[in-house]
Amino acid sequence: MRYSIRSQIVTGAFSADSQILVGTNLGKDANNLVGQVRTLGVSIQIGRDSEGRHLEVARTIEADAAAVWEAFVDVREWPEWGPSVTAVECQHRYIQDGSTGRVCVFGIWFPFEIDSFSESEPRRWSWQIRGFSATGHRVEQFKGSRSRAVFEIPLYAVWYTPVCQIALSRIERIATT
Protein backbone atom coordinates (compact mmCIF):
# COMPACT_ATOMS: atom_id res chain seq x y z
CA MET A 1 0.00 0.00 0.00
CA ARG A 2 1.31 3.47 -0.84
CA TYR A 3 0.59 6.56 1.21
CA SER A 4 0.57 9.99 -0.34
CA ILE A 5 0.63 12.80 2.20
CA ARG A 6 1.42 16.35 1.14
CA SER A 7 1.70 19.44 3.27
CA GLN A 8 4.14 22.25 3.90
CA ILE A 9 6.35 23.05 6.85
CA VAL A 10 5.12 26.19 8.57
CA THR A 11 6.46 27.61 11.81
CA GLY A 12 4.89 30.30 13.89
CA ALA A 13 3.31 31.09 17.20
CA PHE A 14 0.59 28.51 17.77
CA SER A 15 0.09 28.97 21.48
CA ALA A 16 1.72 30.44 24.53
CA ASP A 17 3.71 27.21 24.92
CA SER A 18 6.14 27.64 22.03
CA GLN A 19 6.59 27.99 18.35
CA ILE A 20 5.74 24.69 16.77
CA LEU A 21 5.80 22.83 13.51
CA VAL A 22 2.32 23.07 12.02
CA GLY A 23 2.72 20.44 9.32
CA THR A 24 5.25 17.98 8.04
CA ASN A 25 6.66 17.73 4.57
CA LEU A 26 6.61 14.02 3.84
CA GLY A 27 7.24 14.54 0.16
CA LYS A 28 5.39 12.75 -2.61
CA ASP A 29 5.46 9.37 -0.95
CA ALA A 30 5.79 8.51 2.74
CA ASN A 31 7.51 5.25 1.73
CA ASN A 32 10.49 7.29 0.50
CA LEU A 33 10.85 9.39 3.63
CA VAL A 34 14.35 9.30 5.06
CA GLY A 35 15.55 10.98 8.24
CA GLN A 36 13.66 13.19 10.63
CA VAL A 37 12.33 16.71 10.93
CA ARG A 38 13.53 18.45 14.09
CA THR A 39 12.07 21.56 15.67
CA LEU A 40 12.34 22.93 19.18
CA GLY A 41 13.57 19.68 20.69
CA VAL A 42 10.89 17.57 19.00
CA SER A 43 11.62 14.95 16.35
CA ILE A 44 9.11 13.73 13.80
CA GLN A 45 9.65 10.55 11.83
CA ILE A 46 7.86 7.61 10.27
CA GLY A 47 7.68 4.56 12.54
CA ARG A 48 6.37 1.06 12.03
CA ASP A 49 4.72 -1.44 14.35
CA SER A 50 2.54 -4.54 13.98
CA GLU A 51 -0.33 -2.34 12.77
CA GLY A 52 1.72 -0.62 10.05
CA ARG A 53 3.25 2.81 9.63
CA HIS A 54 2.61 5.84 11.81
CA LEU A 55 4.15 9.21 12.60
CA GLU A 56 6.28 9.42 15.74
CA VAL A 57 6.44 12.78 17.48
CA ALA A 58 9.12 12.52 20.18
CA ARG A 59 10.99 14.60 22.73
CA THR A 60 13.95 13.80 24.97
CA ILE A 61 13.12 14.81 28.54
CA GLU A 62 15.50 15.41 31.45
CA ALA A 63 13.45 13.19 33.75
CA ASP A 64 13.27 9.53 34.65
CA ALA A 65 10.91 7.44 32.51
CA ALA A 66 8.78 6.67 35.60
CA ALA A 67 7.87 10.37 35.98
CA VAL A 68 6.97 10.69 32.30
CA TRP A 69 5.00 7.43 32.40
CA GLU A 70 3.00 8.63 35.40
CA ALA A 71 1.89 11.72 33.45
CA PHE A 72 0.89 9.47 30.52
CA VAL A 73 -1.20 7.03 32.57
CA ASP A 74 -2.79 9.31 35.21
CA VAL A 75 -6.10 10.48 33.72
CA ARG A 76 -6.11 13.46 36.11
CA GLU A 77 -3.03 14.76 34.26
CA TRP A 78 -4.45 14.43 30.73
CA PRO A 79 -6.19 17.85 30.71
CA GLU A 80 -2.95 19.38 32.06
CA TRP A 81 -0.79 18.21 29.16
CA GLY A 82 -3.31 17.51 26.40
CA PRO A 83 -4.23 20.72 24.54
CA SER A 84 -7.32 19.07 23.07
CA VAL A 85 -8.47 17.31 26.29
CA THR A 86 -10.65 19.30 28.68
CA ALA A 87 -11.98 16.46 30.88
CA VAL A 88 -11.76 12.69 31.41
CA GLU A 89 -14.06 10.17 33.05
CA CYS A 90 -12.57 6.72 33.68
CA GLN A 91 -13.15 3.92 36.17
CA HIS A 92 -9.40 3.96 36.96
CA ARG A 93 -7.27 6.97 37.87
CA TYR A 94 -4.27 5.15 36.38
CA ILE A 95 -5.21 3.47 33.12
CA GLN A 96 -4.51 -0.19 32.48
CA ASP A 97 -5.19 -2.64 29.68
CA GLY A 98 -8.90 -2.59 28.91
CA SER A 99 -9.69 0.62 30.83
CA THR A 100 -12.70 2.42 29.39
CA GLY A 101 -14.17 5.84 29.86
CA ARG A 102 -15.02 9.11 28.18
CA VAL A 103 -12.75 11.93 27.09
CA CYS A 104 -13.86 15.46 26.23
CA VAL A 105 -11.91 16.54 23.14
CA PHE A 106 -12.41 20.01 21.70
CA GLY A 107 -15.59 20.22 23.82
CA ILE A 108 -17.18 16.95 22.62
CA TRP A 109 -17.40 13.75 24.72
CA PHE A 110 -16.14 10.52 23.12
CA PRO A 111 -15.95 6.98 24.54
CA PHE A 112 -12.48 5.44 24.70
CA GLU A 113 -10.86 2.09 25.42
CA ILE A 114 -7.22 1.33 26.20
CA ASP A 115 -6.50 -1.43 23.69
CA SER A 116 -2.79 -1.98 24.38
CA PHE A 117 -0.86 -1.48 27.61
CA SER A 118 2.65 -2.56 28.65
CA GLU A 119 4.72 -1.41 31.61
CA SER A 120 7.80 -3.31 30.42
CA GLU A 121 10.53 -1.35 28.62
CA PRO A 122 9.64 0.50 26.50
CA ARG A 123 6.47 1.41 28.37
CA ARG A 124 3.60 1.89 25.94
CA TRP A 125 -0.15 2.26 25.70
CA SER A 126 -2.57 2.98 22.90
CA TRP A 127 -6.26 3.59 22.70
CA GLN A 128 -9.30 3.69 20.52
CA ILE A 129 -11.71 6.60 20.50
CA ARG A 130 -15.18 5.75 19.19
CA GLY A 131 -13.73 2.50 17.87
CA PHE A 132 -10.99 4.19 15.79
CA SER A 133 -7.30 3.76 16.52
CA ALA A 134 -5.98 6.96 18.06
CA THR A 135 -2.54 7.84 19.42
CA GLY A 136 0.00 5.49 20.93
CA HIS A 137 2.04 6.72 23.92
CA ARG A 138 5.55 5.40 24.58
CA VAL A 139 8.32 6.15 27.07
CA GLU A 140 11.91 4.93 26.66
CA GLN A 141 14.49 5.16 29.46
CA PHE A 142 17.92 6.52 28.56
CA LYS A 143 21.05 6.30 30.71
CA GLY A 144 20.84 8.37 33.85
CA SER A 145 17.70 10.38 34.39
CA ARG A 146 16.83 11.07 30.76
CA SER A 147 13.96 9.55 28.83
CA ARG A 148 12.18 9.89 25.52
CA ALA A 149 8.43 10.46 25.29
CA VAL A 150 6.79 9.47 22.01
CA PHE A 151 3.34 9.95 20.52
CA GLU A 152 2.48 7.52 17.71
CA ILE A 153 -0.01 9.13 15.32
CA PRO A 154 -1.89 7.31 12.55
CA LEU A 155 -0.81 8.68 9.16
CA TYR A 156 -4.35 9.87 8.45
CA ALA A 157 -4.05 12.20 11.47
CA VAL A 158 -0.93 14.14 10.41
CA TRP A 159 -2.82 17.32 11.34
CA TYR A 160 -2.56 16.24 15.01
CA THR A 161 1.25 16.71 15.03
CA PRO A 162 1.22 20.26 16.52
CA VAL A 163 -1.10 19.13 19.31
CA CYS A 164 1.40 16.41 20.24
CA GLN A 165 4.29 18.88 20.14
CA ILE A 166 2.54 21.10 22.67
CA ALA A 167 1.64 18.06 24.79
CA LEU A 168 5.29 16.93 24.91
CA SER A 169 6.35 20.35 26.14
CA ARG A 170 3.73 20.20 28.89
CA ILE A 171 4.63 16.61 29.83
CA GLU A 172 8.24 17.70 30.24
CA ARG A 173 7.12 20.47 32.59
CA ILE A 174 4.99 18.03 34.63
CA ALA A 175 7.72 15.36 34.81
CA THR A 176 10.45 17.77 35.88
CA THR A 177 8.58 19.64 38.63
N, C-alpha and C positions, 0 to 999 in steps of 0.2 A: 504494500500500500504506500502511496506517495502522499506527502502532506505539502500543501502549498500555502504558506503563510507570509503575507507581505504587510509590512508597516515600516514607519520611519522612526529613527531615534530622535527624540525630542527631550531636551532638559529644560527645567524651569521650576519655579516655585509652585509646588502642588499643595503643600500644607505648611503649617508652622514647624513640622518636624525636620524637614530638610528639602534640598532639591533632590529630585528623583528622576529616574529614567521612566518616561511615560510609555514607551513602546520598545520593541526589540526589532532589529533588522535581521531577520533570519534568511534573507536572500530569497532566491526563486524556489529553493527546495530545501526543506528542513533536513533532508537526508544528507545534504552536502555541507551542513554546518560544521565548521571546525573551530575550536577554541571557545573563548568565553567573552562576554561583554562585561566590563567592570565599571562600576560607578559608585562613588561614595562608600566604599567598603563592601559593596554587595556584588556578588558574581551571578551571572545568569548563563545557563548552559542547557543543552539538551541532555536528558538522562534517560535511562531505560530500566524497566523492571519487568516482572512477569506479566504485567498488563500492557506493556508496550512503551512507547516514548512519551515523555513529559518534559516540561520546562522545570529546571531547578533554580530557585532563587535562594541564594545562600549568603550567610554572613559569619565571619569568624568573630567570636565574642570572648572577651577577657573574663570568663567565668567558667566554673566547673559545669560539666554537662548536667549534673543533677539539678543545679539551679535553673538552667534553661529548660530542662525537662519538666520541672515543676510548673513553670509558667505555661508550658504547652498543655499539660493535662489537668490543671486546676480550672474548672469552668468559671470560677469567680474572677479569674484573671483575663478571660477572653475579651470582655469589653474594654479592659485596660490596654491591651496591645492590638486588638483587631479593629482597624478603622471602620470596617463595615458592620461590626457586631455591636449592638446596643444592649442586648440582654440574652440570657441563657436560662433555660429550665431543663434540669437533668436529675435523674434519680440518684446520681453519684456526684459528689463534689469533684472527685478525681476520677476521670473517665477510665474505663477499662474495656476490654474486648466485649462487644455487644451492648455497650451503654447506648441508651436512646434518650431523646429529649426533643426540645424545640430551641431554635436559635432565631433571634430577631436580626435580620440582615437588611440594611437600608430601610428599616422601619416595617418590614414584613416578616411574620412568623413562618418558619419552615421546620418540618420534622427532620431529625437527623438520626443516624445510627453509626456507631463506631464499627467499621467492618474489618479492621486490621489493627492489632495492638501488640507490640513487643517491647519489653523492658530490657532485653538483652542488647548488647552493643552491635550495631548502632540502634539506639532507641528510636522507635518509629510507630506512628499511628496514622490511620487514614479514615475518612468517613464518607458517607453518602448523605446528600441532602435531597429530600424528595425522591429518593431512589436513584439519583445520578451521582456518579463518582465526583467527589470534590477534591480538595487539597489533601496531600499527604504532608506529614510533619515529622522531621527526622532530626536527631541530635547525635553528633559524633564527638567523642572525647579526643582531644589532642594531648600531647605531653604537658605536664604541669596543670595549670588551671585555665587552659584555653579550650574552647569547644567550637563547633560549627553547627549553626542552626540552619535547617533547610526546609523550604516549602516546595513541594512537588505539585505542579499545576498541570492539569490536562491541557494538551495543545490547543484545544478549542477555546480555552479560557485565557489566552495570552493577554487580554485586556486587564486581567487581575494582577499582573506583575507589579504595578506601582503600589497596590494595596499591600502586597506582601513585603515590598521594600520598606514601607512605613512600619508595618508590623514588626519586622526584624529590628529596626531601630528601637522600638518600644520594648521589645523583649530584652534587648541588651540592657536597657535602662532598668527594667524590673530585676533581671538576674544579677546585676552588679550593685544594687542598693540594698 
